[in-house]
Every structure is written in C-alpha cells, then in structure tokens.
C-alpha cells in the first residue's frame, strides 16, 4: 500500500489544487451554464474540470487508495473503500460560485478508520489555502492560483489554533445558502455576540483561524463536503460532533456517504451534547454579567 508522508502529500496536492483553481477561475470569469443534478443541486463545467485534474493527480500519487469524489459519485461511480480513502469535493459552494462571491473551495481529505487525518481546503478566488498535515498541525497561507507553488515547509505558512470563546459570547458562523429553521432555533439558545454567514467549507476554516467559535449545521451535507474542512479544524484544536456529542465519522457508504446534523466547535466544550452544553454556557455567561 502507498506510504504517504504528510509533507510530501501536501506539497503534491498544493500544486494539484492550484491547477484545479486555475481551471475553475477560467470558467468563473466568463459566462457559463448551470446544470441541475438529479438531487436538485447545481453543477457547472468548473466542478467537472477540477475533478478531472484532482482524480488524475491522486491516481498518480496514490493509485491504491480509493477516491470518493462528488461528481463521480453523482454518476454512480463509487469505489469499494476500506479503512483508508480520499474524499474529494472539487468545487464546494457551487451556489457561491454561481453568485460570483468568491466563497467556494476545493476540498481533498484523507480518511483513516473513519477519521480525517489530512485535509486541504483551497479558495482560489480569495487566494487562501488551508492544510491539516495531520491531527495536530493546521496551517494556512495566501496563495494565488498562478503563483509559484510553495513547499509546506516554507515560512509563508502560519500555524492555526482555535480560540477560547470571548467573554461577551460566541461568534457563530452559519451557511450562507442553507440556513434552516432548526439552525436558527439552535443559535437562539446560545449566548451569541455575532452571526456571520459564509459559504462552503470556509466555515470550518473561520473557526480554525480563530475568527468564530461555533458552526451548527442542521441540514443535508455529504462526507466530501466536510472531510477536508473537518481535518483542518480538528488539527487546529476544534471538534466536529453530532447532536448527541459523538464525533462525526466518515465512510458511511451504506448511507450514501451522507452526514447527520453536526455542530463544529472551535474550543470544544467538556460536554458536546448540545442541550447540556447550551445550559452550561448560558449559566456561565449570565453569571459573568451579574
């Protein structure tokens, strides 16, 4: 089986992400057609072009590691997976791409035994790159798609660490395109200092770089939507948990690779069960304000 050093993997996939980003921006900057898939979600030529680039490079880099990629999976092309496989979303935030607000990302995550152990999130339009080298090291840098490809060891990368929530309450980040009533109810129960909307897997990255504290997602997502961002957040000190407090896991092929509702935390509470934690944090906040 392919033995992948995380730094070598990062260096190879940074170049892959830049190439995919260039392909996406070439389409982003012109008129393009939006097609509706069978599940009602949009897809463009950019999604497809980027996935071709990523799959080709992963085949060369790690030919014996299965890859579950969004567009291939939508066409019914799902490989048998074991304990180790890649999850790829070539263009997360297609609605943001169509709106041309820049908040779309390229996502490549590596899963081992149900957990993300490596992740790359690249936002080519806003030129931000995030990488989880392993479960403890999250990094970011500014990177244009056409710039020289850096090495992960270069000093342009900065470490990411989540923050302790501020005294005045939580900064919440939520989906720009998928806000639900259930999400609003959850947010209303928290001591919130501010609410920010963002697209794609950038929501995980905002927590990872200490610009937000919690990201609740009560609505449908797929494993390829979350794996890379989850890896980045976890490596920066965060946690992604289901409503009952259990960690969000991957490889749910019997469920079509669908995720349950989840809550992403910057600094995870001692008890990640949402109801218990809400009561605890609310009590603490009220006590501080008295």
C-alpha positions as MATLAB code, in Angstrom:
seq = 'XXXXXXXXXXXXXXXXXXXXXXXXXXXXXXXXXXXXXXXXXXXXXXXXXXXXXXXXXXXXXXXXXXXXXXXXXXXXXXXXXXXXXXXXXXXXXXXXXXXXXXXXXXXXXXXXXXXXXXXXXXXXXXXXXXXXXXXXXXXXXXXXXXXXXXXXXXXXXXXXXXXXXXXXXXXXXXXXXXXXXXXXXXXXXXXXXXXXXXXXXXXXXXXXXXXXXXXXXXXXXXXXXXXXXXXXXXXXXXXXXXXXXXXXXXXXXXXXXXXXXXXXXXXXXXXXXXXXXXXXXXXXXXXXXX';
ca = [
       0.000    0.000    0.000;
       1.128    3.528   -0.732;
       3.056    5.029    2.168;
       2.364    8.745    2.156;
       4.456   11.257    4.078;
       2.135   14.112    5.018;
       4.553   16.826    3.890;
       5.110   15.157    0.526;
       1.345   14.706    0.174;
       0.808   18.382    0.961;
       3.435   19.568   -1.494;
       1.994   17.449   -4.303;
      -1.598   18.422   -3.622;
      -0.903   22.147   -3.313;
       0.114   22.068   -6.972;
      -2.972   19.994   -7.777;
      -5.239   22.493   -6.005;
      -3.659   25.408   -7.862;
      -4.217   23.665  -11.194;
      -7.828   22.933  -10.283;
      -8.235   26.534   -9.134;
      -6.933   27.878  -12.438;
      -9.415   25.682  -14.314;
     -12.275   26.900  -12.125;
     -11.395   30.579  -12.417;
     -11.146   30.325  -16.206;
     -14.832   29.371  -16.182;
     -15.767   31.660  -13.259;
     -14.589   34.698  -15.197;
     -16.809   34.063  -18.208;
     -20.423   33.141  -18.913;
     -21.155   29.539  -18.002;
     -24.075   27.134  -17.897;
     -25.531   25.842  -14.622;
     -26.992   22.331  -14.770;
     -29.296   20.848  -12.153;
     -28.348   17.359  -10.966;
     -30.879   14.673  -10.073;
     -30.797   15.734   -6.401;
     -31.579   19.332   -7.335;
     -28.090   20.673   -6.626;
     -26.275   22.777   -9.242;
     -23.185   21.745  -11.167;
     -21.035   23.596  -13.691;
     -18.230   22.769  -16.061;
     -15.868   24.054  -13.364;
     -16.878   21.273  -10.948;
     -16.198   18.691  -13.623;
     -12.937   20.169  -14.906;
     -11.458   20.446  -11.412;
     -12.440   16.895  -10.506;
     -10.682   15.511  -13.601;
      -7.461   17.260  -12.549;
      -7.661   16.095   -8.938;
      -8.509   12.473   -9.764;
      -5.677   12.242  -12.291;
      -3.132   13.510   -9.769;
      -4.405   11.266   -6.952;
      -4.215    8.259   -9.277;
      -0.548    9.054   -9.934;
       0.231    9.866   -6.300;
      -1.621    7.061   -4.526;
      -3.037    4.574   -7.052;
      -4.080    2.027   -4.427;
      -6.064    4.426   -2.214;
      -9.741    4.651   -3.264;
     -11.199    8.080   -4.022;
     -14.820    9.042   -3.439;
     -15.391   12.223   -5.454;
     -18.611   14.194   -5.692;
     -19.207   14.288   -9.420;
     -18.127   10.689   -9.986;
     -20.321    9.571   -7.085;
     -23.260   11.509   -8.551;
     -22.781    9.446  -11.722;
     -22.798    6.216   -9.704;
     -19.026    5.704   -9.773;
     -18.300    4.771   -6.157;
     -15.292    2.545   -5.422;
     -15.090   -0.057   -2.695;
     -13.488    1.610    0.296;
     -11.574    0.195    3.199;
     -10.216    1.951    6.252;
      -8.252    4.457    4.153;
      -9.653    6.560    1.322;
      -9.797   10.064   -0.104;
     -12.880   12.274   -0.179;
     -12.897   14.962   -2.864;
     -15.237   17.866   -3.458;
     -13.779   19.663   -6.471;
     -15.980   22.723   -6.004;
     -17.728   23.124   -2.677;
     -20.100   26.063   -2.726;
     -21.333   25.876   -6.307;
     -24.097   28.331   -5.378;
     -21.415   30.791   -4.239;
     -19.547   30.156   -7.487;
     -22.678   30.933   -9.491;
     -23.217   34.128   -7.456;
     -19.555   35.023   -8.002;
     -18.933   35.970   -4.365;
     -15.649   34.060   -4.193;
     -16.622   31.777   -1.301;
     -16.119   28.428   -2.990;
     -13.434   25.880   -2.242;
     -11.523   22.857   -3.490;
     -11.502   20.090   -0.878;
      -9.337   16.986   -0.564;
      -9.481   14.913    2.623;
      -7.802   11.647    3.601;
      -9.730    9.340    5.927;
      -8.297    6.606    8.129;
     -10.536    4.410   10.294;
     -13.423    6.851    9.979;
     -11.462    9.974   10.921;
      -9.951   12.730    8.751;
      -6.162   12.653    9.097;
      -5.201   15.055    6.304;
      -7.104   17.873    4.667;
      -6.591   20.556    2.053;
      -9.044   23.426    1.531;
      -8.264   25.926   -1.218;
     -10.318   29.005   -2.054;
      -8.809   30.151   -5.372;
     -10.900   33.306   -5.819;
      -9.911   34.733   -2.438;
      -6.455   33.119   -2.570;
      -6.493   31.270    0.757;
      -5.062   27.795    1.326;
      -5.595   25.696    4.466;
      -3.895   22.380    5.213;
      -4.147   19.860    8.033;
      -0.861   17.981    7.859;
      -2.047   15.512   10.482;
      -4.336   15.584   13.505;
      -2.301   18.227   15.319;
      -0.875   20.635   12.736;
      -3.064   23.052   10.784;
      -1.516   25.678    8.517;
      -2.632   28.412    6.151;
      -1.153   30.789    3.609;
      -2.188   33.254    0.945;
      -1.785   31.680   -2.483;
      -2.877   32.779   -5.940;
      -3.644   30.009   -8.445;
      -0.965   31.314  -10.793;
       1.729   31.920   -8.148;
       4.797   29.704   -7.753;
       3.877   26.596   -5.779;
       5.278   26.785   -2.232;
       6.517   23.909   -0.110;
       4.679   23.200    3.112;
       8.000   23.831    4.907;
       8.252   27.414    3.628;
       7.887   30.250    6.108;
       4.871   31.652    4.226;
       2.702   29.165    6.162;
       1.325   30.151    9.556;
       0.000   27.799   12.235;
      -3.693   27.822   13.092;
      -5.179   27.491   16.555;
      -8.777   27.868   17.647;
      -9.621   30.338   20.387;
     -11.275   30.296   23.787;
     -14.706   31.938   23.307;
     -14.681   35.638   24.245;
     -16.322   36.804   27.474;
     -19.113   38.597   25.635;
     -20.409   35.466   23.900;
     -19.954   33.266   20.880;
     -19.244   34.294   17.309;
     -21.411   31.971   15.230;
     -20.843   31.177   11.576;
     -23.608   29.596    9.514;
     -24.303   28.546    5.959;
     -24.955   31.373    3.543;
     -27.080   29.187    1.262;
     -28.519   26.578    3.643;
     -29.844   28.332    6.758;
     -32.672   26.246    8.271;
     -35.282   26.835   10.957;
     -33.591   24.173   13.092;
     -30.295   26.033   12.826;
     -31.954   29.290   13.881;
     -33.531   27.590   16.914;
     -30.124   26.234   17.956;
     -28.452   29.633   17.557;
     -31.215   31.363   19.522;
     -30.390   29.193   22.555;
     -26.762   30.311   22.619;
     -25.179   33.469   24.055;
     -24.295   34.964   20.675;
     -22.114   38.030   20.223;
     -22.320   37.956   16.439;
     -23.551   35.909   13.483;
     -21.609   35.619   10.274;
     -22.715   33.923    7.065;
     -20.168   32.162    4.893;
     -20.150   29.697    2.040;
     -18.571   26.284    1.522;
     -16.005   24.663    3.821;
     -14.640   28.111    4.673;
     -16.902   27.968    7.743;
     -14.650   25.310    9.289;
     -11.623   27.422    8.417;
     -13.033   30.519   10.128;
     -13.160   28.513   13.354;
      -9.674   27.131   12.726;
      -8.183   30.608   12.350;
      -9.943   31.891   15.494;
     -12.431   34.185   13.771;
     -15.504   32.290   15.006;
     -16.460   29.860   17.769;
     -19.245   27.584   16.569;
     -20.728   26.417   13.279;
     -24.021   24.491   13.546;
     -25.237   22.577   10.513;
     -28.765   21.193   10.692;
     -29.364   20.147    7.128;
     -28.072   17.752    4.477;
     -24.350   17.504    3.779;
     -22.197   14.811    2.230;
     -18.912   13.484    3.515;
     -16.948   15.120    0.693;
     -18.435   18.480    1.737;
     -16.928   18.298    5.212;
     -13.903   15.973    5.362;
     -11.156   18.433    4.427;
     -12.544   21.316    6.498;
     -13.143   18.961    9.414;
      -9.491   17.882    9.221;
      -8.283   21.492    9.288;
     -10.485   22.424   12.240;
      -9.570   19.317   14.245;
      -5.850   19.891   13.665;
      -6.272   23.483   14.906;
      -7.822   22.257   18.166;
     -11.509   22.084   17.275;
     -14.134   19.379   17.156;
     -16.975   18.332   14.875;
     -19.685   16.420   16.737;
     -23.141   15.076   16.096;
     -26.053   16.422   18.130;
     -25.578   13.697   20.749;
     -21.946   14.703   21.256;
     -20.419   11.777   19.373;
     -17.689   12.617   16.822;
     -18.723   12.920   13.189;
     -17.292    9.890   11.396;
     -16.618    9.015    7.754;
     -17.026    6.018    5.491;
     -20.798    5.756    5.810;
     -21.114    4.176    2.361;
     -24.206    2.192    3.411;
     -25.879    5.588    3.964;
     -24.708    7.027    0.657;
     -21.938    8.986    2.395;
     -24.494   11.313    3.962;
     -23.691   13.158    7.163;
     -26.007   13.615   10.091;
     -26.630   17.065   11.547;
     -23.475   18.305   13.252;
     -22.008   21.132   15.299;
     -18.434   22.315   14.738;
     -16.752   23.875   17.768;
     -13.618   25.989   17.995;
     -12.673   25.141   21.560;
     -14.859   22.100   22.262;
     -16.903   22.144   25.463;
     -16.406   19.444   28.075;
     -19.828   18.054   27.167;
     -20.594   18.300   23.459;
     -24.213   17.257   23.897;
     -25.872   20.411   22.582;
     -28.652   20.755   25.167;
     -26.397   20.203   28.181;
     -23.710   22.465   26.778;
     -26.155   25.248   25.977;
     -27.386   25.228   29.581;
     -23.817   25.273   30.904;
     -22.540   28.100   28.717;
     -25.671   30.190   29.227;
     -25.354   29.878   33.003;
     -21.692   30.829   32.899;
     -22.374   33.835   30.695;
     -25.214   35.063   32.905;
     -23.008   34.668   35.992;
     -20.219   36.742   34.400;
     -22.678   39.511   33.557;
     -24.144   39.776   37.056;
];
